Amino acid sequence: MRSGVPDAHTTTRQRLTSLLDLPKLYRTIDADPAIVGAGVVHIDSAYQVTVLREFVPLCSIKPKRVILREVAGPAMTADQYAELAASSPRESQLWREASGIAASCGGAVIGYIVAKSGIAAMPFSAGASLALSYAAYSAATASALQCVNSSWRVSNELTHPAKNDYYDSLSWYQAMTVALDGISLVGAGTTTFATVKSVMAIKRATGRNSTDILRLMSRQERAKLTTEVLRLQNPRHPREMIRLKQLAGQLPKRYSNLQLRLGILTQIKDQIGATLAVGGSIYSGNINHIVIGLYEEFSEYDL
Amino acid sequence: MIYSVDPFREYRIWRRYAYRFLPSWASALLLMLNNIAINMTLSLSYYAKANHLPTEFSFGTGMALCLIFCAGQIMLFEGFHHARQILVPIAIVNTFLAIGYLANQPVTLFNLFPLFTSLLYILILNSKNHRRYTSMLRVKRRRKIRASKPFA
């Protein structure tokens, strides 16, 4: 049932209430005599500030605030963050955006290559290579759009940094970024699915550990693996029919070690592209770290 | 199901092609993507401001250019003959955008960058290496079509 309160006013606070145990946080703050009554402020990765609790002058007259800050980039130490918070009014995001370029543009190039050479993964992907190629084309296009977006943000960061902040506050832009991330991640997901399937097939056929699958296989192991892969590729065919086709030379009796290694190498290549896609998503803000800072004014600087 | 693809042979072909054509193809792709992005920052936003349009206009136009470019790139990969007729006009549009911006702005290295990149893209697209690559893809596509046709 809707409360009648506009969504925009409640969503941020609702999200924070669901993420954090606010009463426990307030109790913990008030238990420390140095910061009892300190205000609590949340700053999300888009620099949207939400005051969760106002400062009450109990511990000192000058305001003290506990700052909960979502950081979209890599995690940093407390000292690094304190230095950053004290020195810069608006953090320069140049390096963050530049790393976004590297991830998304690299992902676009690898994505197109994977889409083009998807046929090379055919023996392992159980006939899904063609579908994999279409998914890879979509993922590569999404990565190309992300590449343009990242390059644009870097040049904005150099010329008009405020424009990036403006676009970060637009809902359609946020939705578009999430959608592009999603499409890239679907590409990464299909790749991961194919990889897991291959590893499971090898493990089932040879009984080896996951760390041992790159070692060369014996003739018997390769024959067993080939039968396993063919069974996966032809789920509706009886085992006898597959055997007859193998004898007739229409299906391979056993893959060579080179063919197997090629399949695994193609999967590794796909996984590099997938890792870049996931890395790009972490940078763009779908997975965030949170940093807690304490803001306090001092009348004089003493160590 | 007839097992007719030798993956190792495919891989060796792919590796040979990659060593030979990847530098020109990948550099062309990255040049064009960066060119569109910088045109979005400079000339498109300048034109949007000059025509009293919102800045979202420049972003939307840039993204549309990028989508058309990606479509052309996929067509090129699949060996379509008309891919060039999509990619070249995109490069020409970007060149004109860069020239138009330079006509009204100081000639700095940053402002010259989109013009250089778009001209370099046209140069790479017309290089012997890239032409060879696209012609191979076209032949591959023709062979595939011919193989799928029943015997007359």
Contacts between the chains, C-beta under 8 A, distances in Angstrom:
chain1	res1	chain2	res2	distance
A	105	B	30	5.8
A	105	B	33	6.6
A	108	B	29	7.1
A	108	B	33	7.1
A	109	B	26	5.0
A	109	B	29	6.4
A	109	B	30	7.1
A	112	B	29	7.2
A	112	B	73	7.0
A	112	B	77	6.6
A	113	B	18	7.5
A	113	B	22	7.7
A	115	B	77	7.3
A	116	B	77	5.5
A	117	B	10	7.7
A	117	B	11	8.0
A	117	B	14	4.9
A	119	B	5	6.7
A	119	B	10	6.3
A	120	B	7	5.6
A	120	B	10	4.9
A	120	B	11	5.4
A	120	B	14	6.2
A	121	B	7	7.9
A	122	B	5	5.7
A	122	B	7	6.4
A	123	B	7	5.7
A	127	B	1	8.0
A	137	B	74	5.7
A	140	B	70	7.7
A	141	B	67	7.4
A	141	B	70	4.4
A	141	B	74	7.4
A	144	B	29	7.7
A	144	B	33	5.9
A	144	B	66	6.3
A	144	B	69	7.7
A	144	B	70	5.1
A	144	B	73	7.7
A	145	B	63	6.4
A	145	B	66	5.7
A	145	B	67	7.2
A	145	B	70	7.5
A	147	B	30	7.7
A	147	B	33	4.8
A	147	B	34	8.0
A	147	B	37	7.7
A	148	B	33	5.3
A	148	B	34	8.0
A	148	B	36	5.4
A	148	B	37	4.7
A	148	B	40	7.3
A	148	B	62	6.5
A	148	B	63	7.0
A	148	B	66	4.6
A	149	B	37	7.6
A	149	B	63	8.0
A	150	B	37	7.8
A	151	B	33	6.7
A	151	B	34	4.9
A	151	B	37	3.3
A	151	B	38	6.9
A	152	B	37	4.2
A	152	B	38	7.7
A	152	B	40	4.9
A	152	B	41	5.7
A	152	B	59	7.6
A	152	B	62	6.8
A	154	B	37	8.0
A	155	B	37	6.5
A	155	B	38	5.3
A	155	B	41	4.0
A	155	B	42	7.6
A	156	B	41	5.8
A	158	B	110	7.6
A	159	B	41	6.3
A	159	B	42	7.9
A	159	B	110	7.9
A	163	B	55	7.0
A	166	B	55	7.8
A	167	B	59	7.4
A	170	B	56	7.8
A	173	B	59	8.0
A	233	B	1	7.1
A	234	B	1	6.6
A	245	B	1	7.9
A	250	B	1	7.5
A	250	B	2	5.4
A	250	B	3	6.5
A	251	B	1	7.2
A	251	B	3	5.2
A	252	B	3	5.5
A	256	B	8	7.1
A	258	B	8	4.9
A	259	B	6	7.8
A	259	B	7	5.2
A	259	B	8	5.2
A	262	B	7	5.2
A	262	B	8	5.4
A	262	B	11	4.7
A	263	B	7	6.6
A	265	B	11	7.8
A	266	B	11	7.4
